[in-house]
Amino acid sequence: MWAWLTITSGVLNALWSSQIKSRVQKEGALTFAASMRWGVGLSLLPFALAAWKPLSLRWWGYSALSGTLECLSLWALTRGARKDYYSTYALSNVVPFFSAFWAAFFLKETISPALALGVLLVVGGTLWLYYRGHWSWWGLGAAFIGSFSGLFSKLALPESGFLLHSCFAFLMGAMVLTAGGLKGGSTSLRSIAKNVWINRYLIIFSAVSTVVFYWALEIAPLSRVSPLVRVNLVVGFLLSYFLLGERQGWKSRGFGAVLLLLGLVLVLWKP
């Protein structure tokens, strides 16, 4: 079940994240990131309230860290995408490499040889698919920060379940981004509110993607969910080829997609 949930999350993620570049150029990185977080968090709020129960202080800390770091990761991605979209996007998706270390060290998850090879193939396929030879610290930083967000989510989920955690984590991240943007003068409450409505369809896709991702993460190891959700990159490649007609260098990119798919098979394989 967790595998289907993760794949569903990856497909939906590909559908909304394909619009990041154009939206960031129009709205600005911080305004876009904040509006998406507010939209997702508020859309999940009624469901979270229905599932409400008393929670420990440790849960609040883990969820606050997860939401804040996830939001900072998205902000770093959008900042880097304004300068070099493909390299930033490629490097931001090496999250499974970091997550495997955190899962083994902090969560005591077993990393089998097949899983380790699968993670390496997923990361290698990702870089082959999208990397354009330009280094992006924003992209690598987004991956590093995002991997810690996944770790804290995994620590919080057993106590609350996916609805409460996903809602609070996103609202926490939205508040941090909004406060930072208002203080720096790079956004306004009016701009954020306006873009919540403009991005309403992206928010729906993101909200569903978020719920099924955290559901999968609640019931499956972080070391397997993190690489499997990168199926969104293969979906993105297929969308760009068949729907957008972006066929330049498609053979080389296709080889990267094949590497990625082989890695996903190993991630799913259990002896």
C-alpha positions in Angstrom: 0.0 0.0 0.0 2.8 2.5 0.9 4.3 2.1 -2.5 1.1 3.0 -4.3 0.6 6.0 -2.0 4.2 7.2 -2.7 3.8 6.8 -6.4 0.5 8.7 -6.4 2.2 11.5 -4.4 5.1 11.6 -7.0 2.7 11.8 -9.9 0.7 14.6 -8.4 3.8 16.4 -7.4 5.0 16.3 -11.0 1.8 17.9 -12.2 2.0 21.0 -9.9 5.8 21.4 -9.6 6.1 21.7 -13.4 4.6 25.2 -13.0 7.2 26.4 -10.5 9.4 28.2 -12.9 6.7 30.4 -14.6 5.0 31.1 -11.3 8.2 32.1 -9.5 9.1 34.5 -12.3 5.7 36.2 -12.0 5.1 36.1 -8.3 8.5 36.0 -6.7 10.1 33.1 -4.8 8.9 33.9 -1.3 5.4 35.0 -2.3 4.9 31.8 -4.3 6.3 29.5 -1.5 4.2 31.2 1.2 1.0 31.2 -0.8 1.4 27.4 -1.5 2.0 26.6 2.1 -0.9 28.7 3.4 -3.2 27.2 0.7 -2.2 23.6 1.6 -2.3 24.1 5.3 -5.7 25.8 5.4 -7.2 23.2 3.0 -6.1 20.4 5.4 -7.2 22.3 8.6 -10.9 20.9 8.7 -9.6 17.4 8.4 -6.9 17.9 11.0 -9.4 19.4 13.5 -11.7 16.3 13.0 -8.7 14.1 13.9 -7.5 16.2 16.8 -6.1 14.7 20.0 -3.7 15.8 22.7 -0.1 15.7 21.6 3.2 15.8 23.4 5.6 18.7 23.5 8.1 16.6 21.6 5.6 16.2 18.8 5.1 19.9 18.5 8.8 20.4 18.3 9.3 17.8 15.6 6.4 19.0 13.5 7.5 22.6 13.8 11.0 21.8 12.7 9.7 19.6 9.8 7.4 22.3 8.5 9.9 25.1 8.9 12.7 23.1 7.1 10.4 21.9 4.4 9.3 25.4 3.6 12.9 26.7 3.7 13.8 23.9 1.2 11.1 25.0 -1.2 12.2 28.6 -0.9 15.8 27.6 -1.7 14.5 25.7 -4.7 12.5 28.6 -6.0 15.4 31.0 -5.4 17.8 28.8 -7.4 15.3 28.1 -10.1 15.2 31.8 -11.0 18.9 31.6 -12.0 19.3 28.0 -13.3 16.2 26.0 -13.2 17.5 22.6 -14.4 20.6 22.4 -12.3 18.8 23.6 -9.2 16.0 21.2 -9.8 18.4 18.3 -10.3 20.4 18.9 -7.2 17.4 19.6 -5.1 16.3 16.0 -5.8 19.3 14.2 -4.3 17.4 14.1 -1.1 17.4 10.3 -1.0 21.2 10.3 -0.6 21.0 12.3 2.6 17.8 10.6 3.8 19.4 7.2 3.7 22.2 8.3 6.1 19.7 9.9 8.5 17.4 6.9 8.4 20.3 4.5 9.2 21.9 6.7 11.8 18.9 8.2 13.6 16.0 5.8 12.9 18.1 2.6 12.8 16.6 1.5 9.5 18.4 -1.3 7.7 19.9 -0.3 4.4 20.4 -3.4 2.3 22.9 -3.6 -0.6 19.9 -3.5 -3.0 18.4 -0.5 -1.4 21.7 1.3 -1.3 22.3 0.6 -5.0 18.7 1.7 -5.7 19.3 5.0 -4.0 22.5 5.6 -5.9 20.8 4.8 -9.2 17.9 7.2 -8.4 20.3 10.0 -7.5 22.5 9.3 -10.5 19.5 9.1 -12.8 18.1 12.3 -11.5 21.4 14.2 -12.2 21.7 12.6 -15.6 18.1 13.6 -16.4 18.1 17.2 -15.4 21.6 18.4 -14.5 23.1 20.9 -17.0 26.7 21.2 -15.8 26.1 24.4 -13.7 26.5 24.1 -9.9 23.7 25.3 -7.7 24.2 25.7 -4.0 20.6 26.6 -3.7 19.6 23.2 -5.2 22.0 21.2 -3.0 21.0 23.3 0.1 17.3 22.5 -0.7 18.1 18.8 -0.8 20.0 18.9 2.5 17.4 20.9 4.3 14.6 18.8 2.9 16.2 15.6 4.1 16.1 16.8 7.7 12.4 17.8 7.2 11.7 14.2 6.2 13.5 12.9 9.3 11.6 15.1 11.7 8.3 14.1 10.0 9.1 10.4 10.4 9.8 11.1 14.1 6.5 12.9 14.6 4.1 10.8 12.5 3.7 7.8 14.9 2.1 9.9 17.5 -0.3 11.9 15.5 -0.9 10.3 12.1 -0.5 12.0 8.8 -3.4 14.5 8.8 -2.5 16.4 12.0 1.2 16.5 11.2 0.9 17.6 7.6 -1.5 20.4 8.4 0.5 21.8 11.3 3.8 21.4 9.6 2.6 23.3 6.5 1.0 26.1 8.6 4.1 26.5 10.6 6.2 26.8 7.5 3.8 29.3 6.1 4.0 31.5 9.2 7.8 31.4 9.1 7.9 32.4 5.5 5.3 35.1 5.9 7.1 36.6 8.9 10.4 36.6 7.1 8.9 38.1 3.9 7.1 40.9 5.7 10.2 41.8 7.7 12.4 41.9 4.6 9.8 43.7 2.6 9.8 41.1 -0.2 6.1 40.2 0.1 2.9 41.4 1.6 -0.2 39.8 3.1 -2.2 41.1 0.2 0.1 39.5 -2.3 0.1 36.2 -0.5 -3.7 36.1 -0.2 -4.1 37.0 -3.9 -1.7 34.2 -5.0 -3.4 31.6 -2.8 -6.4 32.1 -5.1 -4.4 32.3 -8.3 -2.6 29.1 -7.4 -5.7 27.3 -6.2 -5.5 24.4 -8.6 -1.8 23.9 -7.8 -2.7 23.9 -4.1 -5.3 21.2 -4.6 -2.7 18.9 -6.3 -0.1 19.8 -3.7 -2.5 19.1 -0.8 -3.5 15.6 -2.1 0.2 14.9 -2.9 1.1 16.0 0.7 -1.5 13.8 2.4 -0.6 10.6 0.5 3.1 11.2 1.0 2.9 11.6 4.7 0.5 8.6 4.9 3.1 6.5 3.1 5.9 7.9 5.3 3.9 7.0 8.4 3.7 3.3 7.5 6.9 2.8 5.6 10.7 3.4 6.1 12.0 6.8 5.2 14.9 5.2 3.3 12.4 3.7 0.9 9.7 6.4 0.6 12.3 9.2 -0.1 13.7 7.6 -3.3 10.4 6.2 -4.5 8.7 9.5 -4.6 11.3 10.6 -7.2 9.1 8.8 -9.7 7.8 12.4 -10.2 10.9 13.1 -12.2 10.2 10.3 -14.7 6.6 11.6 -15.0 7.9 15.1 -15.5 10.2 13.9 -18.3 7.3 12.1 -20.1 5.1 15.2 -19.8 7.8 17.4 -21.2 8.4 15.0 -24.1 4.8 14.1 -25.1 2.8 17.2 -24.1 5.3 20.1 -24.3 7.3 18.7 -27.2 10.6 19.3 -25.4 12.7 16.8 -27.3 16.1 18.3 -27.4 18.6 15.8 -26.0 15.8 13.4 -25.2 18.0 10.3 -25.7 20.4 11.3 -23.1 17.6 12.4 -20.7 15.8 9.1 -21.5 18.9 7.2 -20.3 18.7 9.1 -17.0 15.0 8.1 -16.7 16.0 4.5 -17.3 18.6 4.6 -14.5 16.1 6.2 -12.2 13.5 3.5 -13.0 16.0 0.8 -12.3 16.8 2.4 -9.0 13.1 2.5 -8.1 12.7 -1.2 -8.8 15.6 -1.9 -6.4 14.0 0.4 -3.8 10.8 -1.7 -4.0 12.6 -5.0 -4.1 12.9 -7.0 -0.8 14.9 -10.2 -0.5 
